[in-house]
Amino acid sequence: MTGVMIIRAFLDARDGVEDNDTPARNVMLIPDSAHGTNPASAHLSGFTVKTVRSTAQGQTDLDHLRELCATGDVAGLMLTNPNTVGLFEKEIREICRIVHEAGGLVYMDGANMNALVGVARPGDMGVDVIHLNLHKTFSTPHGGGGPGSGPCCCTKELEPYLPVPRVVKEGDQFRLDFNYPQTIGRVKAFHGNFGMFTRALSYILTHGPDGLREATEAAVLNARYIAHALTSDYDKPFDAPPMHEVVFTDKKQTRKGVHTLDIAKRLIDYGFHPMTIYFPLIVQGAMLIEPTESVGRQELQQFIDAMRAIAREAQETPDLVINAPHTTRIGRLDEAAAARKPVLRWQPPAAASAA
């Protein structure tokens, strides 16, 4: 949300506001494949969200983007690259050009930087502001026991609007500087999740440019290895080679009554944590597999063998998959009821049964 707030502050300073204090540009464009946190951040920052369609090939629809940008009220575009179906937006420079010519800015969700570090720079693509998911790309724990950490990077033009305080070095000492008149101000009461910054910096310095590039190449290679190995067993909705993650669907298995959730539950019996399922939303029955750079060839093959075995079971003994898992202490949970009526604290047995 910090990046979107920076865009808001920059546009208000550049374009001003209407007589009723309404921003001149109040529309944020977001692809239909985006993670739900993107529209949530835009709404919280006061923007109206409009959706950009994806093509049948999983890319941003440029014609639809041009149509939406022609209205004159577009503040920017929130884009993930590679996108959430695991494909690199091959027209990224044209996408940025269209938005910039319409007077908007481009925010890039850095969730998938695992496929780009050491290989490509978002600034060269035309991106104005980006956040980095340290837990996904730079090996920090997911929040380190506290809030997550997503450092915000931007162009020189947007620098005055970055949050405060900022660390300034004077001689051999450091101090916190609040004196930035155009800043969006504080975004946290404390100084961010500092422990994550130091861990990520240690990771970067330890690996260096060559090591970071090697990690990126390994992440992409691992995903493409899985994509190639499972193509005959599961439906792969997009022909383009994936980047660091690959999406399959349950299209071949639904003929036997087996669905994505069943496949994920059956994976537990084979000793694997299930992949992300039913996301991205534009893919029916999606199974999003992201092996990362840290998984070796042997582990990849074990996962592939398990997925192939489940594909065979779905055809030959579908009930085995539909009723999975079989080896866990607790069987299939009613996840819909858990989502609709969550029990978030312990209750005495009598009170729990009455509820």
Backbone hydrogen bonds in HBPLUS format (Angstrom, degrees):
<---DONOR---> <-ACCEPTOR-->    atom                        ^
c    i                          cat <-CA-CA->   ^        H-A-AA   ^      H-
h    n   atom  resd res      DA  || num        DHA   H-A  angle D-A-AA Bond
n    s   type  num  typ     dist DA aas  dist angle  dist       angle   num
A0005-MET N   A0001-MET O   2.94 MM   4  6.20 153.9  2.01 152.2 159.7     1
A0006-ILE N   A0002-THR O   2.97 MM   4  6.26 146.6  2.08 147.4 156.7     2
A0007-ILE N   A0003-GLY O   3.08 MM   4  6.40 153.8  2.16 143.2 149.7     3
A0008-ARG N   A0004-VAL O   2.96 MM   4  6.27 157.9  2.01 146.8 152.7     4
A0009-ALA N   A0005-MET O   2.97 MM   4  6.23 160.9  2.01 148.0 152.2     5
A0010-PHE N   A0006-ILE O   2.94 MM   4  6.13 163.3  1.96 153.2 157.8     6
A0011-LEU N   A0007-ILE O   2.97 MM   4  6.12 169.2  1.98 156.5 159.1     7
A0012-ASP N   A0008-ARG O   3.00 MM   4  6.13 157.9  2.05 148.3 154.6     8
A0013-ALA N   A0009-ALA O   3.08 MM   4  6.23 153.1  2.15 143.6 150.5     9
A0014-ARG N   A0010-PHE O   2.91 MM   4  6.14 149.4  2.00 146.1 155.4    10
A0015-ASP N   A0011-LEU O   2.71 MM   4  5.60 170.7  1.72 153.5 157.0    11
A0016-GLY N   A0012-ASP O   2.85 MM   4  4.66 135.3  2.05 116.4 127.3    12
A0018-GLU N   A0022-THR O   2.70 MM   4  5.12 174.6  1.70 154.6 153.5    13
A0021-ASP N   A0018-GLU O   2.95 MM   3  5.23 146.7  2.06 122.5 121.4    14
A0048-THR N   A0026-ASN O   2.73 MM  22  5.96 172.2  1.74 166.1 168.3    15
A0027-VAL N   A0073-ASP O   3.10 MM  46  5.94 147.1  2.21 162.9 160.1    16
A0075-ALA N   A0027-VAL O   2.73 MM  48  5.45 166.8  1.74 149.5 154.3    17
A0028-MET N   A0048-THR O   2.82 MM  20  6.06 160.2  1.86 154.2 160.0    18
A0050-LYS N   A0028-MET O   3.07 MM  22  6.29 158.8  2.12 146.0 149.6    19
A0029-LEU N   A0076-GLY O   2.86 MM  47  6.16 174.9  1.86 156.5 155.2    20
A0078-MET N   A0029-LEU O   2.88 MM  49  6.27 161.7  1.91 172.1 175.7    21
A0030-ILE N   A0050-LYS O   2.97 MM  20  6.32 154.4  2.04 159.1 165.9    22
A0052-VAL N   A0030-ILE O   2.95 MM  22  5.75 156.3  2.00 120.8 126.8    23
A0034-ALA N   A0031-PRO O   3.14 MM   3  5.50 168.9  2.16 115.7 118.6    24
A0032-ASP N   A0052-VAL O   2.85 MM  20  5.84 141.0  2.01 169.0 158.5    25
A0038-ASN N   A0035-HIS O   3.04 MM   3  5.95 158.6  2.09 126.9 131.5    26
A0040-ALA N   A0036-GLY O   3.30 MM   4  6.40 156.7  2.36 144.8 151.7    27
A0041-SER N   A0037-THR O   2.91 MM   4  6.00 156.7  1.96 144.4 149.5    28
A0042-ALA N   A0038-ASN O   3.04 MM   4  6.32 160.4  2.08 153.3 158.9    29
A0043-HIS N   A0039-PRO O   2.91 MM   4  6.06 163.8  1.93 150.4 154.2    30
A0044-LEU N   A0040-ALA O   2.98 MM   4  6.16 163.3  2.01 150.3 155.0    31
A0045-SER N   A0041-SER O   3.09 MM   4  6.24 133.0  2.32 137.7 149.4    32
A0045-SER N   A0042-ALA O   3.15 MM   3  5.14 131.9  2.39  94.5 107.6    33
A0047-PHE N   A0042-ALA O   2.96 MM   5  5.31 162.1  2.00 152.3 146.6    34
A0046-GLY N   A0043-HIS O   2.97 MM   3  5.15 162.5  2.00 110.7 114.2    35
A0061-ASP N   A0053-ARG O   3.02 MM   8  5.66 164.2  2.04 153.9 149.2    36
A0055-THR N   A0059-GLN O   2.72 MM   4  5.34 159.5  1.76 155.9 163.3    37
A0058-GLY N   A0055-THR O   2.98 MM   3  5.30 164.3  2.00 114.4 116.7    38
A0065-LEU N   A0061-ASP O   2.99 MM   4  6.25 153.0  2.06 148.3 156.9    39
A0066-ARG N   A0062-LEU O   2.88 MM   4  6.13 160.5  1.92 152.2 156.3    40
A0067-GLU N   A0063-ASP O   3.04 MM   4  6.26 156.6  2.10 144.0 150.5    41
A0068-LEU N   A0064-HIS O   3.00 MM   4  6.26 158.2  2.05 150.1 154.8    42
A0069-CYS N   A0065-LEU O   2.95 MM   4  6.12 147.9  2.06 147.7 157.1    43
A0070-ALA N   A0067-GLU O   3.36 MM   3  5.39 151.5  2.45  97.8 105.8    44
A0105-LEU N   A0075-ALA O   2.98 MM  30  6.43 149.7  2.08 131.6 135.4    45
A0077-LEU N   A0105-LEU O   2.94 MM  28  6.52 143.0  2.08 153.4 164.8    46
A0107-TYR N   A0077-LEU O   2.78 MM  30  5.97 166.8  1.80 164.0 168.4    47
A0079-LEU N   A0107-TYR O   2.82 MM  28  6.23 164.5  1.85 163.8 167.1    48
A0109-ASP N   A0079-LEU O   2.84 MM  30  5.94 149.7  1.93 131.3 141.5    49
A0083-ASN N   A0087-LEU O   2.87 MM   4  5.57 152.9  1.94 159.3 150.4    50
A0086-GLY N   A0083-ASN O   2.92 MM   3  5.48 153.5  1.99 120.6 124.0    51
A0243-MET N   A0086-GLY O   2.76 MM 157  5.54 149.4  1.85 158.4 168.4    52
A0090-LYS N   A0088-PHE O   2.91 MM   2  5.63 108.0  2.44 116.1  99.4    53
A0092-ILE N   A0089-GLU O   3.04 MM   3  5.33 136.1  2.24 129.0 124.7    54
A0095-ILE N   A0091-GLU O   2.86 MM   4  6.10 156.3  1.91 157.3 165.3    55
A0096-CYS N   A0092-ILE O   2.97 MM   4  6.22 163.7  2.00 151.6 154.6    56
A0097-ARG N   A0093-ARG O   2.94 MM   4  6.12 154.0  2.00 142.8 150.6    57
A0098-ILE N   A0094-GLU O   2.95 MM   4  6.15 160.7  1.99 151.7 155.5    58
A0099-VAL N   A0095-ILE O   3.19 MM   4  6.47 164.3  2.21 151.3 154.9    59
A0100-HIS N   A0096-CYS O   2.88 MM   4  6.03 164.5  1.91 153.2 158.1    60
A0101-GLU N   A0097-ARG O   2.89 MM   4  6.00 162.4  1.93 151.9 156.4    61
A0102-ALA N   A0098-ILE O   3.19 MM   4  6.35 133.9  2.41 135.5 147.1    62
A0102-ALA N   A0099-VAL O   3.14 MM   3  5.12 130.6  2.39  94.1 107.6    63
A0104-GLY N   A0099-VAL O   2.95 MM   5  5.26 152.2  2.02 156.9 147.8    64
A0103-GLY N   A0100-HIS O   2.93 MM   3  5.05 158.8  1.97 106.8 113.0    65
A0128-ASP N   A0106-VAL O   2.96 MM  22  5.33 155.1  2.03 141.6 149.6    66
A0129-VAL N   A0106-VAL O   3.30 MM  23  6.70 153.6  2.37 155.1 156.7    67
A0108-MET N   A0129-VAL O   2.84 MM  21  6.30 162.6  1.87 158.5 164.1    68
A0110-GLY N   A0131-HIS O   3.07 MM  21  5.27 119.5  2.45 139.7 156.2    69
A0113-MET N   A0110-GLY O   3.22 MM   3  5.32 157.6  2.27 119.8 115.6    70
A0115-ALA N   A0112-ASN O   3.21 MM   3  6.16 175.4  2.21 123.8 125.2    71
A0116-LEU N   A0113-MET O   2.87 MM   3  5.05 166.0  1.89 114.3 119.0    72
A0117-VAL N   A0113-MET O   3.09 MM   4  5.99 153.4  2.17 175.5 169.0    73
A0119-VAL N   A0116-LEU O   2.81 MM   3  5.21 159.2  1.85 140.1 142.4    74
A0120-ALA N   A0116-LEU O   2.95 MM   4  5.27 163.1  1.98 151.1 152.0    75
A0124-ASP N   A0121-ARG O   2.99 MM   3  5.50 132.9  2.22 113.0 124.6    76
A0125-MET N   A0122-PRO O   2.95 MM   3  5.13 138.6  2.12 102.0 114.5    77
A0127-VAL N   A0122-PRO O   3.20 MM   5  5.50 161.6  2.24 146.6 141.0    78
A0126-GLY N   A0123-GLY O   3.17 MM   3  5.23 147.0  2.28  98.9 108.5    79
A0155-THR N   A0128-ASP O   3.00 MM  27  5.51 133.7  2.22 160.6 161.2    80
A0130-ILE N   A0153-CYS O   2.85 MM  23  5.31 159.4  1.89 155.6 159.1    81
A0153-CYS N   A0130-ILE O   2.75 MM  23  5.31 169.8  1.76 167.0 170.5    82
A0132-LEU N   A0151-PRO O   2.97 MM  19  5.57 150.1  2.06 151.4 161.0    83
A0136-LYS N   A0133-ASN O   3.01 MM   3  5.45 141.7  2.16 110.4 121.2    84
A0137-THR N   A0133-ASN O   3.08 MM   4  6.23 159.8  2.12 163.4 169.6    85
A0138-PHE N   A0134-LEU O   2.94 MM   4  4.88 142.1  2.08 121.1 132.9    86
A0140-THR N   A0134-LEU O   3.39 MM   6  5.83 177.3  2.39 125.7 125.0    87
A0143-GLY N   A0141-PRO O   2.67 MM   2  5.60 120.8  2.01 119.3 101.4    88
A0146-GLY N   A0143-GLY O   2.84 MM   3  4.96 157.4  1.89 110.1 117.6    89
A0158-LEU N   A0155-THR O   3.08 MM   3  5.48 138.3  2.26 106.8 117.3    90
A0159-GLU N   A0156-LYS O   3.21 MM   3  5.10 148.5  2.32  98.1 107.4    91
A0161-TYR N   A0158-LEU O   2.98 MM   3  5.74 155.4  2.04 126.2 133.2    92
A0162-LEU N   A0159-GLU O   3.12 MM   3  5.50 170.3  2.13 119.8 122.8    93
A0184-ILE N   A0161-TYR O   3.19 MM  23  5.56 143.2  2.34 126.6 124.6    94
A0164-VAL N   A0185-GLY O   3.29 MM  21  5.42 150.3  2.38 105.3 113.0    95
A0166-ARG N   A0177-ASP O   3.03 MM  11  5.22 163.5  2.05 137.4 141.2    96
A0177-ASP N   A0166-ARG O   2.78 MM  11  5.22 165.4  1.80 151.8 156.8    97
A0168-VAL N   A0175-ARG O   2.86 MM   7  5.40 168.3  1.87 163.4 167.1    98
A0175-ARG N   A0168-VAL O   2.88 MM   7  5.40 149.3  1.97 150.3 160.5    99
A0170-GLU N   A0173-GLN O   2.80 MM   3  5.39 159.5  1.84 154.3 161.3   100
A0173-GLN N   A0170-GLU O   3.13 MM   3  5.39 160.7  2.17 121.0 126.4   101
A0180-TYR N   A0178-PHE O   2.92 MM   2  5.92 131.5  2.16 111.4  96.6   102
A0183-THR N   A0180-TYR O   3.07 MM   3  5.57 169.0  2.09 124.7 128.0   103
A0194-PHE N   A0192-GLY O   2.97 MM   2  5.45 128.0  2.25 106.3  90.9   104
A0196-MET N   A0193-ASN O   3.00 MM   3  5.81 141.3  2.16 122.2 130.9   105
A0197-PHE N   A0194-PHE O   2.94 MM   3  5.17 122.6  2.28 102.1 117.1   106
A0198-THR N   A0194-PHE O   3.22 MM   4  6.64 158.3  2.27 159.1 163.5   107
A0199-ARG N   A0195-GLY O   3.15 MM   4  6.33 154.6  2.22 141.9 148.9   108
A0200-ALA N   A0196-MET O   2.94 MM   4  6.06 164.1  1.96 148.5 153.0   109
A0201-LEU N   A0197-PHE O   2.90 MM   4  6.08 160.6  1.94 149.3 155.1   110
A0202-SER N   A0198-THR O   2.96 MM   4  6.08 154.7  2.03 141.0 147.8   111
A0203-TYR N   A0199-ARG O   2.98 MM   4  6.26 154.2  2.05 146.7 153.7   112
A0204-ILE N   A0200-ALA O   2.94 MM   4  6.24 159.1  1.99 151.9 157.2   113
A0205-LEU N   A0201-LEU O   2.90 MM   4  6.10 170.0  1.91 156.4 158.6   114
A0206-THR N   A0202-SER O   2.89 MM   4  5.91 152.2  1.97 144.2 152.3   115
A0207-HIS N   A0203-TYR O   3.13 MM   4  6.26 162.3  2.16 148.0 151.7   116
A0208-GLY N   A0204-ILE O   2.85 MM   4  5.79 159.7  1.89 151.3 158.1   117
A0211-GLY N   A0207-HIS O   3.19 MM   4  4.42 135.0  2.40 134.4 130.0   118
A0212-LEU N   A0208-GLY O   2.99 MM   4  6.16 160.1  2.03 159.7 165.2   119
A0213-ARG N   A0209-PRO O   3.06 MM   4  6.21 159.0  2.11 145.9 151.7   120
A0214-GLU N   A0210-ASP O   2.94 MM   4  6.14 153.6  2.01 143.9 151.7   121
A0215-ALA N   A0211-GLY O   2.97 MM   4  6.22 150.8  2.06 143.4 150.7   122
A0216-THR N   A0212-LEU O   3.07 MM   4  6.36 157.4  2.12 147.1 152.7   123
A0217-GLU N   A0213-ARG O   2.92 MM   4  6.20 166.1  1.94 154.8 158.2   124
A0218-ALA N   A0214-GLU O   2.90 MM   4  6.07 151.5  1.98 145.3 153.2   125
A0219-ALA N   A0215-ALA O   2.98 MM   4  6.20 155.6  2.04 147.4 153.6   126
A0220-VAL N   A0216-THR O   3.05 MM   4  6.34 161.9  2.09 154.9 159.0   127
A0221-LEU N   A0217-GLU O   2.89 MM   4  5.99 161.4  1.93 145.3 151.3   128
A0222-ASN N   A0218-ALA O   2.89 MM   4  5.97 161.7  1.92 149.1 153.6   129
A0223-ALA N   A0219-ALA O   3.21 MM   4  6.39 159.6  2.26 142.2 147.1   130
A0224-ARG N   A0220-VAL O   2.99 MM   4  6.21 159.0  2.03 151.8 157.9   131
A0225-TYR N   A0221-LEU O   2.86 MM   4  6.03 143.7  1.99 146.4 156.7   132
A0226-ILE N   A0222-ASN O   3.14 MM   4  6.42 159.0  2.19 147.3 151.3   133
A0227-ALA N   A0223-ALA O   2.91 MM   4  6.14 158.2  1.96 145.4 152.3   134
A0228-HIS N   A0224-ARG O   2.96 MM   4  6.08 159.6  2.00 143.7 147.9   135
A0229-ALA N   A0225-TYR O   2.98 MM   4  6.12 158.3  2.03 145.0 151.7   136
A0230-LEU N   A0226-ILE O   3.01 MM   4  6.06 152.5  2.09 155.7 159.8   137
A0233-ASP N   A0230-LEU O   3.02 MM   3  5.21 141.0  2.17 105.3 117.0   138
A0234-TYR N   A0230-LEU O   2.97 MM   4  6.03 155.1  2.04 167.9 172.2   139
A0249-THR N   A0235-ASP O   2.82 MM  14  5.26 145.6  1.94 148.1 156.3   140
A0246-VAL N   A0289-ILE O   2.93 MM  43  5.36 156.6  1.98 147.9 152.5   141
A0289-ILE N   A0246-VAL O   2.86 MM  43  5.36 173.2  1.86 161.1 158.7   142
A0248-PHE N   A0287-MET O   2.92 MM  39  5.09 159.7  1.96 139.7 145.3   143
A0287-MET N   A0248-PHE O   2.75 MM  39  5.09 140.5  1.90 152.6 151.6   144
A0253-GLN N   A0250-ASP O   2.96 MM   3  5.21 125.4  2.26 104.6 119.8   145
A0254-THR N   A0250-ASP O   2.90 MM   4  6.01 145.4  2.02 164.7 175.3   146
A0256-LYS N   A0253-GLN O   2.99 MM   3  5.68 157.4  2.04 118.7 125.1   147
A0258-VAL N   A0253-GLN O   3.20 MM   5  5.19 153.9  2.27 136.5 128.9   148
A0257-GLY N   A0254-THR O   2.95 MM   3  4.65 163.1  1.98 101.8 106.1   149
A0262-ASP N   A0259-HIS O   2.94 MM   3  5.33 120.0  2.31 107.4 122.4   150
A0263-ILE N   A0259-HIS O   3.09 MM   4  6.50 155.8  2.15 154.8 162.3   151
A0264-ALA N   A0260-THR O   2.97 MM   4  6.25 160.4  2.01 155.9 161.2   152
A0265-LYS N   A0261-LEU O   2.97 MM   4  6.20 157.5  2.02 147.7 153.6   153
A0266-ARG N   A0262-ASP O   2.91 MM   4  6.11 153.6  1.98 147.5 155.0   154
A0267-LEU N   A0263-ILE O   3.05 MM   4  6.29 141.7  2.21 143.2 152.8   155
A0268-ILE N   A0265-LYS O   3.17 MM   3  5.49 138.2  2.35 102.4 112.8   156
A0269-ASP N   A0266-ARG O   3.00 MM   3  5.40 129.7  2.26 106.7 118.7   157
A0270-TYR N   A0267-LEU O   2.94 MM   3  5.12 137.4  2.13 101.0 113.7   158
A0272-PHE N   A0267-LEU O   3.17 MM   5  5.53 168.6  2.18 143.0 140.2   159
A0271-GLY N   A0268-ILE O   2.97 MM   3  5.10 160.7  2.01 107.8 112.4   160
A0288-LEU N   A0276-THR O   2.84 MM  12  5.12 159.2  1.88 153.9 158.5   161
A0278-TYR N   A0286-ALA O   2.81 MM   8  4.58 152.9  1.88 141.7 137.7   162
A0283-VAL N   A0280-PRO O   3.18 MM   3  5.89 166.5  2.20 119.4 123.1   163
A0300-LEU N   A0296-GLY O   2.99 MM   4  6.25 160.2  2.03 154.7 161.1   164
A0301-GLN N   A0297-ARG O   2.96 MM   4  6.17 157.9  2.00 148.9 154.4   165
A0302-GLN N   A0298-GLN O   3.00 MM   4  6.30 150.7  2.09 145.7 153.8   166
A0303-PHE N   A0299-GLU O   3.02 MM   4  6.29 158.3  2.06 150.5 155.6   167
A0304-ILE N   A0300-LEU O   2.89 MM   4  6.17 161.8  1.93 151.7 157.2   168
A0305-ASP N   A0301-GLN O   2.83 MM   4  5.99 161.6  1.86 149.1 154.1   169
A0306-ALA N   A0302-GLN O   3.02 MM   4  6.23 152.8  2.10 142.2 149.4   170
A0307-MET N   A0303-PHE O   2.95 MM   4  6.25 160.2  1.99 153.9 158.9   171
A0308-ARG N   A0304-ILE O   2.89 MM   4  6.13 155.9  1.95 152.1 159.0   172
A0309-ALA N   A0305-ASP O   2.92 MM   4  6.10 154.3  1.99 144.3 151.5   173
A0310-ILE N   A0306-ALA O   2.98 MM   4  6.24 155.2  2.04 148.3 154.7   174
A0311-ALA N   A0307-MET O   2.98 MM   4  6.20 149.8  2.08 141.1 149.6   175
A0312-ARG N   A0308-ARG O   3.01 MM   4  6.34 150.9  2.09 147.2 154.3   176
A0313-GLU N   A0309-ALA O   2.91 MM   4  6.20 161.2  1.94 149.0 154.5   177
A0314-ALA N   A0310-ILE O   2.86 MM   4  6.03 151.8  1.94 147.0 154.3   178
A0315-GLN N   A0312-ARG O   3.04 MM   3  5.29 133.3  2.27 101.9 114.4   179
A0316-GLU N   A0312-ARG O   2.90 MM   4  6.12 158.7  1.94 155.7 162.6   180
A0317-THR N   A0313-GLU O   2.72 MM   4  4.97 144.8  1.84 129.6 141.9   181
A0320-LEU N   A0317-THR O   2.98 MM   3  5.68 142.7  2.12 121.8 131.0   182
A0321-VAL N   A0318-PRO O   3.02 MM   3  5.35 126.8  2.31 105.2 118.0   183
A0322-ILE N   A0318-PRO O   2.90 MM   4  6.16 166.4  1.92 157.7 162.2   184
A0323-ASN N   A0319-ASP O   3.03 MM   4  5.98 149.9  2.13 144.1 148.7   185
A0324-ALA N   A0321-VAL O   3.15 MM   3  5.20 167.4  2.17 109.0 112.3   186
A0338-ALA N   A0334-ASP O   3.06 MM   4  6.33 153.9  2.13 147.0 155.2   187
A0339-ALA N   A0335-GLU O   2.99 MM   4  6.15 145.3  2.12 141.1 149.1   188
A0340-ARG N   A0336-ALA O   2.99 MM   4  6.23 154.0  2.06 146.6 154.0   189
A0341-LYS N   A0337-ALA O   2.72 MM   4  5.62 159.2  1.76 151.0 156.7   190
A0352-ALA N   A0348-PRO O   2.89 MM   4  6.06 159.9  1.93 161.7 168.3   191
A0353-SER N   A0349-PRO O   2.97 MM   4  6.13 160.0  2.01 150.3 154.4   192
A0354-ALA N   A0350-ALA O   3.07 MM   4  6.24 151.5  2.16 143.2 151.1   193
A0355-ALA N   A0351-ALA O   3.00 MM   4  6.19 146.8  2.12 143.4 151.8   194
